[in-house]
Each structure stands twice: as C-alpha cells, then as structure tokens.
C-alpha cells in the first residue's frame, strides 16, 4: 500500500496558501530594530518551550492519528517489514520529500548562512552544490541495491553477506558513528538557536527536542517519518519563501535587490573579505569559499553513503521511483541552503548585524538577520523552521539507528530466528534509548566546547574513509573483503594523523594542537581529503591485487525477509527495467554533478568575476525561481500520487482502490 495515500491534503493546502501572505504589511517586516543580536533577548523564554514541547506534541498527535487512519481505512498492518521499510512501495514524490527532509539538518539552515556571512555569495553556492551531488550520485547505489539485494533492510546486511561478520562489525561502527555525528549536529545547532533566541537552557533544549519525534516514530516507524518529513518540508519551504518576500519585495529595510547590492558593496569596503577577489562579497572567486566547498563535498559523501537513513529511503522506495526520487530530491534540496543563505546570510552582512565570532560559529547568522529584518515574527519563523529541520532529520536518524540495532545486532548476533513481532519491540526500545541518549550526546559535546561549525567540518575526517569501500561493495564484483575493511580502518588513521599533524604545523598557533588549530580550514581540508582518498586507494588497489569475483546472486539468497508481504510481487520489476534505471541514474546524477561543481562555478572562479547589479539580480532570480519550483514539486507531487488513497479514505475505505 502506498505510503503517501493518507497525506493530509487540507494541511498541505493551508500551508501553501500561507505563501500568498508574503506581502504582509511592511510595518510588520520593519518591526525589528537593526541594533545587533543579543543572545536570549529576541523572544521570551516561554516561546522556546511552546515550540520545542508544544509543537513537538502537536506533530506527534497529528502523525499518530494519520497512522491510525491508514490502519483503519487502508488496511496497513504494523509488521516489522512495514515498520522498518514502509512496505517498499513509496512513490517518487514522497521519496523526494523524505530525502529533502532527511538532508535538511540544522546545519543546512545555519551553517550555509554562516559561510555566506564569512565568504559572500560563494558560501551558499558551495554549501548547496557541495552537499547536493552526494544525493544525486547516491541514486546509483540506490538502484543497484534494488537490483542486487531487494530484500535488504540495511546496507550492512549487504556487507555481511559479502565479507562476513568481521567486516560487518567494522562498518557497523562507522555507521553508528555517522548517526551520532549527524544527531550531534542536529541538536548542537537546534539547541544553540533555541537558547540564542529565547534564553532557554541549552542543555534542556537538547533533551526536549527529540521527545515529540520519539512518540510518532514509536507509533508508525518509517511510515510515520515519511509523512512527518512531508509536512515539515512544506513548512520550511513556506518560511524560506516568506523571507524571500521580506528581503526582495518588502523593501523598507533592505531596499530590495538594488538596495541589497549597494549595501553589500559598501560592507566590503568597510570589511574586505580576505581571500576574495577585491575583498568583495559578490564574487565566486573566493579562496575561503572554494576551500570550504572541497571540505563540504568530501565530508558529505560520508554522511550520505555511510548513513543508514539514505539507504533506508532507497529500500522504502518503489524500484521504478528510486532513481527519480533521489534525483528530484537532490535538485529540490539544493534550493534550501542556496536560497536561504543567499537571502538571509547576505542580509546579515547588508544590515551589519552585530555578531561575535563565537555566535557566528554557533550558527546564529540566520536568527540575527531574521530578528533584524522582522522582529519577533522573524525570530519565531526561524525557530519554527529550525525545529522542523531538526525533528524531521532526527526522526530519520532514530529509525536508521533502530534498523541497525534490530537487524545488524539483534537479528544477526542475538536472535537470528526472531519473529516480526519481536523485532518491532526491539526497534521501539532502540528508538526510546537512542532518543533519550541524543540529548546526552549533545550536552557532552557542548561541555567540550564543540560548535556546530567544528563538528560539520570534521565529519569527513571521522567517516570519510568508509565511503568508497561501501560504494564499491554494491557496485564492483571484484571488491575484496580485506581491502575494503582495511581501507576504512587505515584511511581513518591516516585522516586523523593528517588532521593533527597539519594543525600542529600551522604557524599562527605556534605548533599548539587545540580546538582552534584543529578547526582551521587547512587542518580540516587536508584531514578530509586524506581520509576519503586513502580509504578508496587501499580498497581499489587491494581488490585488484586479490583479483577475486563475487556472485551477486549470493545477496538474494543470504538476505531474507522477516515476513513475506502479500503484495510483494507488486514491487518487483524485471532486470531490464532496473538496468535502464541504473543507466538513467548514471547519466542524470553524473550530468547534474558536473554542472554543479564544474560547468557553473569554475568559469566564474577562473575569471575572477565580480558581480555587478545586473548579474547579482540574475543570481538572486535563479535562487528564487529554483526554490519556487522545488516547493511546487515537493508540495504537490506526493498529493497527486496519493490521490486514489486519499479518495479511499474519504470514501470510508470501501470504494477507491489504493494508488
């Protein structure tokens, strides 16, 4: 039964209609005084509790009701297969929405504007392009998973089937590290902004944010997270469109596109950007921006290819929808950091908001800009948008960890003959345990003095070495067990060693190894690149030397379903169709990747081009059109695909046949 069938259509229409109100009277947008950003003063503390606790409970109730409606009218039963794979029948629109939501972290909204504030327009572009290509290219792995391991629940099951228990345990550690890193970034960013806007205790915020997510994930599993993803993503797009209207249409404060251009030119004269051509903000020729782009590209391969959350979306999608869902999701996701940071990150520069370097690293550029631009309304919108991002991506991590513990630890090593009912109990217990532990992890990192920016830049060093070995496991029949496993382990050691050695050699820090020297762009860059390249080189060279071939049919025999679904044949597709999808994923993902990291930015960088008013207007226009088109697809396509299921619910579950 299609996951999207019972998406609340009225809710979607209500939020879409909200976009029409971006023409709110200009006095509202002018409510905030441009006097800088004082932590904890933008909003009263009770609003923080209202959003973190109140809004969390509202979504928990809505999603719980949605799950019960599906059970009553569409005949959905909560088996372990349904709980962890959503029946493997998700269509293109909802797959794309779920990918956008899972990939929209606190960092997507906060770190993208941080690099805009630091490097100008190159920052938003490199954040968006550097983190879109992984999702676009992951479509290749997703369709290969459908072809070669159609019964898989996790990507680690494939590793175990190919390499055995030893390698399985090694990559399990990498997978869980990835989930912890992503979760840490979500809560570090989320709790910092809640604290920064309302003064709410930062540790308490880190513990309370996951509570609502735990409830609806417990009730509905992966199915529930997909519907929540859809609803959360709509709200994020609506808030971004509202900010676009506030900056470029309601021009009392910013002066519109022309006013923004003049303010950005003036800001560069007062505070030239080191490493940018002419010291200006309006150029892609930025040494810092390009360096961040490379770090961003390398690091985010780890947090997609090694994160069970994305494999789970591939597993849940219909075979015919897998590639299209990932390509559409990657393209639509690009619009979020690109448009938000181009709008709000540059607005913070133009309005000269008063932020300390520590506040910038904590991710407070967007809240500061929104508060200066729209007063309390802007602060509340940022808080709501951030809560949507943290909880939707958090739910993806919860169900991902749940699947890893359930299938790769409990079913594999503890109880291989466990029933579906038992596995659902284990999944739910894991959701509660990890949900409560998420807050504790964030508090520990806060106590260590780590910021969102530091963790974001370091993630590729920790998990990047596993990327190529994991990709080769599903793509290349000659990949060798020892080579792939050693590639991940030795690559990690090389990455960390390079990181530390580079930090110790930086003259500005006198050879001292500290958070400051480790967090320097050069240390992060060399550590990230060393990890992914060494891990890949060891895996490839070792596999060529071993020269052994794997039979893909072994995956289908070794990886089994817990319960055989009555409609399982509906999701099967012939080999020829899947091969065509694979070729399409290669072409589509490859072409889009080359456009985003070569064809678009490199001419602008090589020429040292500085934007004039006309080219800046075109750049802004591209961002606005992109986010508008992305909003249309994400909001309407799931509803269109779910129309038969929605009709069946309104008919009392008796007339319309499921879509």
Secondary structure as UniProt FT lines:
FT   HELIX           3..6
FT   HELIX           9..18
FT   HELIX           19..23
FT   HELIX           26..29
FT   TURN            30..31
FT   TURN            39..40
FT   HELIX           45..49
FT   HELIX           50..55
FT   HELIX           56..73
FT   HELIX           80..85
FT   HELIX           86..88
FT   HELIX           92..103
FT   HELIX           106..119
FT   HELIX           121..148
FT   TURN            150..151
FT   HELIX           155..163
FT   HELIX           165..198
FT   HELIX           202..248
FT   TURN            252..254
FT   HELIX           256..270
FT   TURN            274..275
FT   HELIX           277..279
FT   HELIX           287..305
FT   HELIX           308..316
FT   HELIX           319..340
FT   HELIX           341..345
FT   HELIX           346..350
FT   TURN            351..352
FT   HELIX           357..361
FT   TURN            362..363
FT   HELIX           365..403
FT   HELIX           404..414
FT   TURN            416..417
FT   HELIX           420..447
FT   TURN            448..449
FT   HELIX           452..463
FT   TURN            464..465
FT   HELIX           466..475
FT   TURN            477..478
FT   HELIX           481..505
FT   HELIX           507..509
FT   TURN            510..511
FT   HELIX           515..518
FT   HELIX           521..546
FT   HELIX           553..558
FT   TURN            566..567
FT   HELIX           568..571
FT   HELIX           575..594
FT   HELIX           595..599
FT   HELIX           601..606
FT   TURN            607..608
FT   HELIX           613..641
FT   HELIX           643..650
FT   TURN            651..653
//
